[in-house]
């Protein structure tokens, strides 16, 4: 059964196409490609799979367990250990991307993700800091006055003192 978001007071997500340089991250392109490939135009976008990886004709949603299995299989396909990853990896990775690469403010990320911006339980911190983090700079360089700037432009990816 589909849940109507207006009954749950969930705000709509407004998506915009990202520039061609970020096509690999663009949700608009990804959804367009999925709809074109699957030809789904009503009901659930992500449906159950039948044998042979064919989408089930009936309007039945894919379960989170099945999604996790497929996701972990994809990680194995590219040689990544799937054990530390789960369905919340997308929320965590998205949160980190918006904060680090897009330089969103914490309250914007909370608004987008549906978290409280009162910071009473610090859910946002759990998503920004992860045991899977791969630091890009050694700790001993944090205050080095001669280090290169680490702030990068989210459009071009360049680091400079003016960013």
C-alpha positions as CSV (number, residue, x, y, z in Angstrom):
1,X,0.0,0.0,0.0
2,X,1.4,3.4,-1.0
3,X,1.6,5.9,1.8
4,X,0.5,9.4,0.9
5,X,3.2,11.8,2.1
6,X,0.7,14.6,2.7
7,X,-0.9,12.4,5.5
8,X,2.5,12.2,7.2
9,X,3.4,15.8,6.7
10,X,6.5,15.0,4.7
11,X,7.6,17.9,2.6
12,X,8.2,17.3,-1.1
13,X,11.7,17.0,-2.4
14,X,12.5,19.4,-5.2
15,X,15.2,18.1,-7.5
16,X,17.1,20.0,-10.2
17,X,19.3,18.7,-12.9
18,X,23.0,19.0,-12.0
19,X,25.5,20.3,-14.5
20,X,27.0,17.8,-17.0
21,X,30.2,17.7,-14.9
22,X,28.2,16.1,-12.1
23,X,25.9,13.9,-14.2
24,X,27.1,10.8,-12.2
25,X,25.5,12.4,-9.1
26,X,22.4,13.8,-10.7
27,X,19.1,12.4,-9.2
28,X,17.1,13.9,-12.1
29,X,19.1,12.0,-14.7
30,X,19.1,8.8,-12.6
31,X,15.4,8.8,-12.2
32,X,14.8,9.7,-15.9
33,X,17.1,6.8,-16.9
34,X,15.3,4.4,-14.6
35,X,11.8,5.4,-15.8
36,X,12.9,5.2,-19.4
37,X,14.5,1.8,-18.9
38,X,11.7,0.2,-16.8
39,X,8.9,2.0,-18.5
40,X,7.2,2.4,-15.1
41,X,4.8,5.3,-15.3
42,X,2.4,4.6,-12.4
43,X,2.7,3.1,-8.9
44,X,5.9,2.2,-7.2
45,X,9.1,3.3,-8.9
46,X,11.2,0.6,-7.3
47,X,9.4,-2.7,-7.5
48,X,9.9,-6.3,-6.7
49,X,12.0,-8.4,-9.0
50,X,11.0,-11.7,-10.4
51,X,13.4,-14.5,-11.5
52,X,15.8,-13.4,-14.1
53,X,15.9,-9.9,-12.6
54,X,12.7,-8.9,-14.4
55,X,10.5,-6.3,-12.7
56,X,7.3,-7.8,-11.4
57,X,4.2,-6.6,-13.3
58,X,2.1,-6.2,-10.2
59,X,2.6,-2.9,-8.3
60,X,4.6,-4.4,-5.4
61,X,7.4,-2.5,-3.8
62,X,10.9,-3.7,-3.4
63,X,11.6,-4.6,0.2
64,X,14.5,-2.9,2.0
65,X,16.0,-6.3,2.6
66,X,16.1,-7.0,-1.1
67,X,17.5,-3.6,-1.9
68,X,20.3,-4.2,0.7
69,X,21.1,-7.5,-0.9
70,X,21.3,-6.0,-4.4
71,X,23.4,-3.1,-3.1
72,X,25.8,-5.3,-1.3
73,X,26.1,-7.5,-4.5
74,X,26.9,-4.4,-6.5
75,X,29.7,-3.6,-4.0
76,X,31.1,-7.1,-4.3
77,X,31.0,-6.7,-8.1
78,X,33.3,-3.7,-7.9
79,X,35.6,-5.3,-5.3
80,X,34.4,-3.4,-2.2
81,X,33.8,-5.2,1.1
82,X,30.0,-4.8,1.7
83,X,30.0,-5.6,5.4
84,X,30.3,-2.0,6.7
85,X,27.5,-0.7,4.4
86,X,23.8,-0.7,4.9
87,X,20.7,1.2,3.7
88,X,21.6,4.2,5.9
89,X,24.9,4.5,4.0
90,X,23.0,6.6,1.5
91,X,21.7,9.0,4.2
92,X,25.2,9.2,5.7
93,X,27.0,9.6,2.4
94,X,24.4,12.2,1.2
95,X,24.7,14.1,4.4
96,X,28.5,14.2,4.2
97,X,28.4,15.1,0.5
98,X,26.1,18.0,1.2
99,X,28.2,19.3,4.1
100,X,31.7,18.8,2.7
101,X,31.3,19.2,-1.1
102,X,28.2,21.4,-1.4
103,X,29.0,23.3,1.8
104,X,25.4,23.2,3.1
105,X,24.7,24.5,6.6
106,X,23.8,22.0,9.2
107,X,20.2,23.3,9.5
108,X,19.8,23.0,5.7
109,X,20.9,19.3,5.9
110,X,18.5,18.7,8.8
111,X,15.6,20.3,6.9
112,X,16.4,18.2,3.8
113,X,16.8,15.0,5.7
114,X,13.8,15.5,8.0
115,X,15.9,15.7,11.2
116,X,15.4,18.1,14.1
117,X,17.4,21.2,13.8
118,X,17.3,21.6,17.6
119,X,20.4,19.4,17.8
120,X,19.2,17.8,21.0
121,X,20.0,14.2,20.1
122,X,22.7,15.1,17.5
123,X,21.5,12.6,14.9
124,X,23.2,14.8,12.3
125,X,26.6,14.2,13.9
126,X,26.2,10.5,13.6
127,X,25.8,11.0,9.9
128,X,28.6,13.5,9.5
129,X,31.1,11.4,11.4
130,X,31.4,7.7,10.4
131,X,33.8,4.8,11.2
132,X,34.0,4.4,7.4
133,X,35.4,7.9,7.0
134,X,38.5,8.2,4.9
135,X,40.3,11.4,6.0
136,X,41.7,13.4,3.2
137,X,44.3,15.1,5.3
138,X,46.5,13.9,8.2
139,X,45.8,15.4,11.6
140,X,49.3,16.8,11.9
141,X,48.6,19.1,8.9
142,X,45.4,20.7,10.3
143,X,47.2,23.9,11.6
144,X,50.2,23.9,9.3
145,X,50.4,27.5,8.0
146,X,52.1,26.3,4.8
147,X,49.5,23.7,3.8
148,X,47.5,24.0,0.7
149,X,43.9,25.2,1.1
150,X,41.4,22.3,1.5
151,X,38.2,24.2,0.7
152,X,37.2,23.2,-2.8
153,X,34.8,24.8,-5.2
154,X,31.8,22.4,-5.6
155,X,31.5,23.4,-9.3
156,X,35.0,23.0,-10.6
157,X,36.7,21.1,-7.7
158,X,39.6,23.5,-7.6
159,X,41.3,24.6,-4.3
160,X,42.4,28.2,-4.0
161,X,42.8,30.8,-1.3
162,X,39.8,32.7,-2.5
163,X,37.2,29.9,-2.0
